[in-house]
Amino acid sequence: MRTSGILLFIAYLGFISLGLPDAAHGINWPFVRTEFDVPTGWLGLVIAAGGIGYLMSSFSVGYLMARLGVGWLLVVSSLLVSFGLFGFYFSTSFIVFVLFSIVIGMGSGAIDAGLNTYAAEHFSTRHMNWLHAAFGVGATSGPIIVTTVLVSFSQNWRLGYGVLASILFVMALVFVFSRNLWESDKHAPKKAEEQADDLPAITQLQALKHPVIRFQIVFFFLYTGVEVGVGQWAFTVMTESRGIALATAGTWVAIYWGALAFGRAVFGFLVERFSVDQLLRLCLAGVVLGALSFSLNIATYMSYLGLALMGFCAAPIFPCMISQTVTRVGKKYSVHAIGFQMSAAVFGAMTLPFFSGLIGEQFGLTFLAVSFLFYAVLLFSLFHIILRRAA
């Protein structure tokens, strides 16, 4: 329908805009820390602050959607991200900078969980994969925009954040004008799910008691820990413990992330032709094989093959698991469940790579690589537990 097509287009724009600020810190940080005279490692404080804000809003997205509705939630959240980015532009101290990172995290968490919740109920699994690929487009475009501003305007890091803030403000205006469309049920494709609206509302506590939801929370915690952790530590493992040249290692880490984005585009076609759960089973097995290849490192090319295989096979896992949430737990539970999943995903991305780093520091980088194999095996096992519980 026409309404569904318009909202799908806006959702793609939303995912692209959501990805824009993600990698901006990596480009701007050398200039930010110089101006505020703080150590290099304090970037971790900025990222942690954003993570705290994200956890706060995404965990409560079910409550927020019930109070505000999807349309106004997206409007308010986009304005928060824009406000936080403008706050970076005007920050007078590092403490103020960190506080605005919390604001951005709160906005991003609500947009991410809100859009994923809506998409899981109203869009196909194919579009869920492509929406997450669109996020990758935004995450790739953000550094390009910031770098262009730095080069063109005498390394003015503030202006880069200002440009991103302006883009998010425009996105907020798009959500303002489309806010009523998000509340329309005319585009809902699944009549069976509409009957669930007559059931009593589910509270967060009730949702947390659902056995499938609890396993899904652990699954998303582990998944993002693997995805982000491999991307963060692969370069160090290859260069410092395997003697691989810097340029070569950097290229293969880029291939890992590229395979992740490319895979989401490819699996967007495949999910319409094959069973989603069967694809997930095969892809999770592929992640295990890739982690095994990378951790054993029988030959140098095994590290490369393992990275590429992990990136490609991991591609559909996050969007397909989100998309299947409504099927596994029902519409009434899914609003809270997806919020919990997004929170667990961020928490996993923040903590598991850190724990793997501690393992590497204590026992060596070989064991750091093995830790991701361990997580991957747990993921594969958890998936089958979720299938049995959902059935």
C-alpha positions in Angstrom: 0.0 0.0 0.0 1.0 3.6 -0.5 1.2 4.3 3.3 3.4 1.3 3.8 5.7 2.4 1.0 6.1 5.9 2.4 6.9 4.5 5.9 9.3 2.0 4.5 11.2 4.8 2.7 11.2 6.9 5.9 12.4 3.9 7.9 15.4 3.5 5.5 16.2 7.2 6.0 15.9 6.7 9.7 18.4 3.8 9.8 20.8 5.7 7.7 20.6 8.8 9.9 20.9 6.6 13.0 24.3 5.3 11.7 25.7 8.7 10.9 27.1 9.7 14.4 28.3 6.2 15.3 31.9 6.4 13.8 32.3 10.2 14.1 34.1 10.0 17.4 36.9 7.8 15.9 37.6 10.6 13.4 37.2 13.7 15.7 38.6 12.3 18.9 42.3 13.3 18.3 41.1 17.0 17.9 38.6 16.8 20.7 41.0 15.4 23.3 43.7 18.0 22.3 41.2 20.9 22.8 40.0 19.6 26.2 43.5 18.3 27.2 42.4 14.8 28.2 44.2 11.4 27.8 43.6 9.4 24.7 41.9 6.6 26.7 39.2 8.9 27.9 37.3 8.2 24.6 36.1 5.2 26.5 34.2 7.5 28.9 32.4 9.1 26.0 31.5 5.8 24.6 30.4 4.4 28.0 28.3 7.5 28.6 26.5 7.0 25.3 26.0 3.3 26.1 24.4 4.2 29.5 21.9 6.6 27.7 21.2 3.9 25.1 20.5 1.3 27.7 18.1 3.6 29.6 15.9 4.4 26.7 16.0 1.1 24.7 15.1 -0.9 27.9 12.1 1.3 28.4 11.0 1.5 24.8 7.8 -0.6 25.4 6.7 1.9 28.1 7.6 4.9 26.0 5.8 3.6 22.9 2.7 2.9 25.0 2.7 6.5 26.3 3.9 8.4 23.2 3.1 6.2 20.3 5.6 5.3 17.6 5.4 8.6 15.7 6.1 10.9 18.7 8.7 8.6 20.1 10.7 8.9 16.8 10.2 12.7 16.8 11.4 13.2 20.4 14.3 10.7 20.0 15.6 12.3 16.8 15.4 15.8 18.5 17.4 14.4 21.4 20.2 13.1 19.1 20.2 16.4 17.2 20.3 18.3 20.5 23.2 16.2 21.8 25.2 16.7 18.6 24.6 20.5 18.8 25.7 20.2 22.4 29.0 18.7 21.2 29.4 21.7 18.9 28.9 24.2 21.9 30.7 22.1 24.6 33.0 24.3 26.8 34.5 21.4 28.8 35.0 17.6 28.6 32.4 17.0 31.3 29.8 18.9 29.3 30.9 16.8 26.2 30.3 13.6 28.1 26.9 14.7 29.4 25.8 15.4 25.9 27.0 11.9 24.9 24.4 10.5 27.4 21.7 12.6 25.6 22.7 11.2 22.2 22.7 7.7 23.6 19.1 8.1 25.0 17.9 9.4 21.6 19.7 6.7 19.6 18.5 3.9 21.9 14.8 5.0 21.5 15.1 5.4 17.7 16.9 2.1 17.3 14.5 0.1 19.5 11.4 2.0 18.2 12.2 1.5 14.5 13.2 -2.2 15.0 10.0 -2.9 17.0 7.8 -1.3 14.3 9.7 -2.9 11.4 9.5 -6.4 13.1 5.7 -6.1 13.2 5.1 -4.4 9.8 7.9 -5.1 7.4 9.2 -8.4 6.0 12.4 -10.1 7.1 13.9 -9.1 3.7 13.5 -5.4 4.5 14.8 -6.0 8.1 18.1 -7.1 6.6 18.2 -4.2 4.2 17.3 -1.7 6.9 20.3 -2.9 8.9 22.4 -2.6 5.8 21.1 1.0 5.5 22.5 1.6 9.0 25.9 0.5 7.6 25.5 3.1 4.9 25.0 5.7 7.5 27.9 4.4 9.6 30.1 4.6 6.5 28.9 8.1 5.5 29.4 9.6 8.9 33.2 9.4 8.9 33.2 10.7 5.3 31.2 13.7 6.2 33.3 14.5 9.3 36.6 13.9 7.4 35.5 16.2 4.6 34.6 19.0 7.1 38.0 18.5 8.9 39.9 18.8 5.7 37.9 21.7 4.3 37.6 23.8 7.4 41.0 23.8 9.1 40.4 20.8 11.3 37.2 22.2 12.8 35.9 19.2 14.7 32.9 21.1 16.1 31.5 21.9 12.6 31.5 18.2 11.8 29.2 17.5 14.7 27.1 20.5 13.7 26.6 19.1 10.2 25.5 15.8 11.6 23.2 17.6 14.1 21.5 19.4 11.2 20.9 16.2 9.3 19.3 14.6 12.4 17.2 17.7 12.9 15.9 17.4 9.3 15.1 13.7 10.1 13.2 14.8 13.1 11.1 17.1 10.9 10.4 14.2 8.6 9.2 12.2 11.6 7.0 15.2 12.7 5.2 15.3 9.4 4.8 11.5 9.2 3.9 11.0 12.9 0.3 10.1 12.2 1.2 7.6 9.5 3.1 5.5 12.1 -0.1 5.1 14.2 -2.2 3.9 11.2 -3.1 0.2 11.1 -4.0 0.3 7.5 -0.6 -0.9 6.5 -0.4 -3.8 9.0 0.0 -7.0 7.0 -0.8 -9.6 9.6 -4.5 -9.8 10.5 -3.9 -12.5 13.1 -1.6 -10.2 15.1 -4.3 -7.5 15.1 -6.4 -9.6 17.3 -3.7 -9.4 20.0 -4.6 -5.7 20.5 -7.7 -6.9 22.4 -5.5 -8.5 25.1 -4.4 -6.8 28.3 -1.2 -4.8 28.1 2.0 -6.6 29.1 4.2 -5.0 31.7 8.0 -5.0 31.6 8.1 -7.4 34.6 5.7 -9.8 32.9 7.8 -9.7 29.7 11.0 -10.4 31.7 9.4 -13.6 33.1 8.8 -15.0 29.6 11.3 -17.9 29.2 11.9 -17.3 25.5 12.6 -13.5 26.1 15.1 -14.3 28.8 17.1 -16.6 26.4 16.8 -14.0 23.7 18.3 -11.4 26.0 21.4 -13.6 26.6 21.5 -14.4 22.8 21.7 -10.7 21.8 24.3 -10.0 24.6 26.5 -12.7 23.2 25.9 -11.9 19.5 27.0 -8.2 19.6 29.9 -9.2 21.9 31.2 -11.4 19.1 30.4 -9.0 16.2 32.0 -6.0 17.9 34.7 -7.9 19.7 36.1 -9.6 16.6 36.1 -6.2 14.8 38.0 -4.6 17.7 40.5 -7.3 18.4 41.3 -9.0 15.1 43.8 -6.4 14.1 45.7 -6.7 17.4 45.7 -10.5 17.3 47.0 -10.6 13.7 49.7 -8.0 14.1 51.0 -8.7 17.6 50.8 -12.5 17.9 50.9 -13.6 14.3 53.3 -11.3 12.6 50.9 -10.1 9.9 51.8 -6.8 8.3 49.8 -3.8 9.4 48.4 -2.9 6.0 47.3 -6.5 5.4 45.7 -6.9 8.8 43.9 -3.6 8.4 42.6 -4.6 5.0 41.2 -7.9 6.3 39.5 -6.2 9.2 37.9 -3.9 6.7 36.9 -7.0 4.7 35.2 -8.4 7.8 33.1 -5.3 8.2 32.4 -5.1 4.5 31.3 -8.8 4.5 28.9 -7.9 7.3 27.3 -5.1 5.2 27.4 -7.1 1.9 25.9 -10.1 3.6 22.9 -8.2 4.8 22.2 -7.1 1.3 22.5 -10.6 0.0 20.5 -12.3 2.7 17.8 -9.7 2.1 17.0 -11.7 -1.1 17.5 -15.2 0.4 15.2 -14.8 3.4 12.2 -14.7 1.1 13.2 -18.0 -0.6 14.3 -20.1 2.4 13.2 -20.8 6.0 14.5 -18.0 8.2 15.3 -20.4 11.0 17.2 -22.7 8.7 19.2 -19.8 7.4 19.9 -18.7 11.0 21.0 -22.2 11.9 23.4 -22.3 8.9 24.8 -18.9 9.5 25.4 -19.5 13.2 27.2 -22.7 12.3 29.2 -20.6 9.8 30.2 -18.1 12.6 31.4 -21.1 14.7 33.5 -22.4 11.7 34.9 -18.9 11.1 35.8 -18.4 14.7 37.4 -21.9 14.7 39.4 -21.1 11.6 40.6 -17.7 13.0 41.5 -19.0 16.5 43.3 -22.2 15.3 45.3 -20.2 12.7 46.8 -23.4 11.1 48.0 -21.1 8.3 47.9 -17.4 7.8 45.2 -17.6 5.2 43.0 -19.4 7.8 42.9 -16.1 9.8 41.7 -14.3 6.7 39.2 -16.9 5.7 37.9 -17.0 9.3 37.4 -13.3 9.4 35.6 -13.1 6.1 33.4 -16.1 7.0 32.4 -14.7 10.4 31.5 -11.3 8.8 29.4 -12.8 6.1 27.6 -15.4 8.2 26.9 -12.9 11.0 25.2 -10.5 8.6 21.6 -11.8 8.9 21.6 -12.9 12.5 20.7 -9.6 14.2 18.0 -8.4 11.8 16.5 -11.9 11.4 16.3 -12.5 15.2 14.7 -9.1 15.6 12.2 -9.9 12.8 11.3 -13.2 14.3 10.6 -11.8 17.8 6.9 -11.2 17.1 6.5 -14.8 15.8 8.3 -16.3 18.8 6.7 -14.3 21.7 3.6 -12.6 20.3 2.9 -9.0 19.5 2.1 -7.9 23.0 5.3 -9.2 24.4 7.4 -8.2 21.4 7.4 -4.4 22.1 9.2 -5.0 25.4 11.2 -7.9 24.1 12.8 -6.0 21.3 13.7 -3.2 23.7 15.3 -5.7 26.0 17.2 -7.2 23.1 18.6 -3.9 22.0 19.7 -3.1 25.5 21.4 -6.5 25.9 23.1 -6.0 22.5 24.6 -2.7 23.6 25.6 -4.1 27.0 27.3 -7.1 25.2 29.1 -4.8 22.8 30.4 -2.8 25.8 31.4 -5.7 28.1 32.4 -8.9 26.2 35.2 -7.3 24.1 36.5 -5.9 27.4 36.4 -9.3 29.1 38.1 -10.9 26.1 40.8 -8.2 26.4 41.3 -9.1 30.0 41.7 -12.8 28.9 44.3 -11.8 26.3 46.2 -9.7 28.9 46.2 -12.5 31.4 46.7 -15.6 29.2 47.9 -14.2 25.8 46.3 -13.2 22.5 45.7 -16.8 21.4 43.3 -17.3 24.2 41.7 -14.0 23.4 40.9 -15.3 19.9 39.6 -18.6 21.4 37.2 -16.6 23.7 35.2 -15.6 20.5 35.0 -19.3 19.5 33.5 -20.0 22.9 31.0 -17.2 22.6 30.0 -18.5 19.1 29.4 -22.0 20.3 27.2 -20.7 23.1 25.3 -18.7 20.5 24.6 -21.7 18.4 23.4 -23.7 21.5 21.2 -20.8 22.7 19.5 -20.5 19.3 18.4 -24.1 19.5 17.1 -23.6 23.0 15.1 -20.6 21.9 13.6 -22.7 19.0 12.6 -25.4 21.4 11.1 -23.0 24.0 9.2 -21.0 21.3 7.8 -24.2 19.9 
